[in-house]
Amino acid sequence: MSSGFNRRDFLKFSVMFPVGVAASNLAKFFRARQSGKKNVIIVVFDAFTAHNMSLYGYARETTPNINKLADRAIVYHNHYAGSNFTSPGTASLLTGTLPWTHRAMQPNSRVVEKYFDKSIFNVFNDFHRMAYSHNEWVNTHFETFKKDIDEWIPRLQLCNQSLSDSVIENLFGNDRDISSVAWVRNAEISGGGGYAYSLYLSRIISYFEEKVYAKYLSRFPKGIPTSGTDNGFLLEDAIDWVGERLISLDEPIFGYFHFLPPHSPYRPPSEFFELFSKDGYTPPFKPRDIFADKKEHNTERLREYYDEFILYVDQQFGRFYEMLERSGVLNDTLLILTSDHGEAFERGVVGHDTSALYDPLLKVPLLIFEPGRNERMDIYEQTSALDLMPTLAYLSNKETPSWSEGEILPPFRESENSRRGVYAVRSYGAEANKNMQEGSVVLLRHPYKLHYYYGYSELNGSEKILLFNLETDPEEMKNLASLEPEITNNMLDELKDSLKKANSPYL
């Protein structure tokens, strides 16, 4: 007979156990008012491109819940990540600086030492600071900034734990990492005419795990969502745990919650699986780029899975918002929805493992939900991920951090900065203490976007320069570099000067 106490019940119970029974919503409301501080909650969904969101005009209805919630938000239509993959993009969000400044440009890399105490967690040092991510590379940043994080939720805590994990945890406790290696080694031993005891036991565990995971596979036809370094997870488990934990706390909270979906592998649940299959949608044709993937993909099928995975993200963000609203937490909370980078399904590129910097790879959602806001406001000015930290500091009556390279976002700053340049940078192989010998840099100044690529083997010693007018050519199809030489040269000179200054400490 089932006890009825399932995984989600356990997660909810584990939230409440350390803090006891939560205070009433009314009491929370008055305590927050008395402190004079608003909670600040940042929700990041990884690899979430604005290009594929119906909120921003995409043909498929991928974000119905976010569309409705946007009626109470400030919606930014031209918001750009600092880079096109996790390590530099997230570091830009957390430090308010460009990748060529914080130098976390390689996969799973850290910011340079001078930025160890220069993060958004440091800015909110009088709040209860929380952090969680499914993504191992994001946790590398948390490790760097951990002295400024009060509650860093272990990555695997909100993933599915296998039975072998549980056995190792129970048998070996704090020696878990060493014992895991030993377990694997022992499992490979066979002696005499039969299997070693550990191998026999591991097969028993595998048998029961298959039974446990079978129920998940019926809901996730392509497999359980995973980062590839865990046993899979349900997004709703993390949403529930974080939501309940936020509701249980009485002190002002700063939270950064970085969930993996809709990052690959794209594994939508059954209620959304194949919803867009054969729907007749045909994206505009774009020629294959010099930085296209080496292998061929079924691009449109993968786009469908990604769009269906976005529906899962949209559903769960809607639930998260409802939890916080129903509990009263949103009465005194700034809630931010954004991403660390985008995703592409065009020009021979699928995903974001590319040196290219077209808009689907960089343009990400940004929505700010303020207490008391009941009308939508749309912002079309070009903005940057670097702007989030100084804006949240301003809205929390704090000084703008001296190291920040961003600006206070409209409408909170007094005037529009129409001549501002917004940068994004990728240099996948750049070492932290050396200059960028190859790189991709874009400079945006309304209405133009300049691409500059250099040092790559694909370029055979030359440079690649592209100029697009995003107002008349939002799909970046017509290169104006030779047709608008004055604009191209002025923007290129500015970009190269900025690049030279960024490289100068490492020459």
Protein Blocks (a to p, Z undefined) as FASTA:
>chain_A
ZZhiafklmmmmmmmmmnopaddfklmmmmmmmnopacddddddehiafklgfknopabd
fblmlmmmmmmcccdfbbcdfbfbfklmmmmmmnopafklnopabghiacdfklmmmcfk
lmmmmbccddddfblklmmmmmmmmmmpfbdcdfklmmccdfklmmmmmmnommmmmmmm
mmmmmmmpcehjbccfklmmmmmmmmmmmmmmmmmmmmmmnopadehiagbdafklmmmm
mmmmmmmpmbdcddddddfblcdcddddfklgoklgonlpacddddddfkbcfbdcdfkl
mmmmmmmmmmmmmmmmmmmmmmmmmnommmmcccddddfbdcddeehiacjadfbfcfkl
mmccdddddehiabdcddfbdcdfklmmmmmmmmnopacdfkbcbdcddfkbmbdcfkbc
cdddddfklcfkbccfbdcddddddfbdcdddehiaklnopacdddddfklmmnopacck
lmmmmlmmmmmmmmmmmmmmmmmmmZZ
